[in-house]
């Protein structure tokens, strides 16, 4: 069974094609600047790699281009489009519609209605799904909701201390996100360590970041809350923030609530603190050159991670493995080192030598560490492919 997994942005389309159940990746590609005068297209199939430019009007046109690439008679990996059993999406938020489900009007309406909760994610996904439903009615579309992995979180770790009617009537609660990544880390860590009864803290650190406490393969707490703008500071999203600062800001700045919410979602986080960039690579370089605000942004990021790490260790009653993943988690030895600095009291001993020489999956704990510490590249697309195939077989 061949599953095409789509990762959508407002003007981008990235994909991977998997063959299940072998889980072989047959192809991957990307199309950027969709809707612009000239879009860039990249595809890798086996040893063949090709980069071209063309006008790609919308996401439906992007999928058509993708399918043309996959069925290319000279180097494609499909004989015909009908071999694609489904297109799977790592969808972000649809409220109570969680888990894995077919894309239908109910789901799309929920995603559109809740766009304010996930403004960077829901609008492009809902729009593209509608386009694809019309353009490819014979190909099932499957949404794997990011909140699904966190359905196991108990109420005491999920609820806000607000009037209970807010939860019951308006679904105001901690939903948790990055579910595909944390699900993959839970499964892969169990494979590596050869046991399922693990207490894991998965540290997904990237443009958007979260920590997840996992017991026996199930999520019991996630640092993200009602929306993807909460928890740790992100590249340009605020993270945890006192809502009572908003009326103060409205009076002092003259800005509307909508303007301030946009600032919190697009001009805050590491970008807001540093004043220059939300990219940790840029901030590390600037900090080394003496930029104090860049250094402060990194220290704030690390402090927030340590805050959640300690709390989740307590919730789990200890920890068997701490795993770093995501673009920052996989590539920044500075962030990993500072997050785990001086944690010998918890049996956490990082090997500086191993931490500075990571390549792919790597154990970075010292030999005397009571807690396993790993860097594991995540594979969200494979999780979506697995879930999509499982849904089609039910």
BELUR-V912928 format. One line per field, one symbol per residue. burial: # if it has 16 or more other ideal C-beta (glycine too) atoms within 10 Angstrom, else .. A space follows every 10 residues. Layout:
burial: ???
This chain:
burial: #########. ########## ....###### ##.#....## #.###..... .....#.### #######.## #....###.. ...####### ####..##.# #.#...##.# #..#..#### ##.####### ###..#..## ########## ..#...##.. .......... .######### ########## .......### ########## #####.#.## #####.#### #########. .......... .........# #.####.### ####..#### .###.##... #..##.##.# ##.###.##. .##.##..## ########## ######.### ..#..#.### #..##..#.. .#####..#. ########## #########. ##..
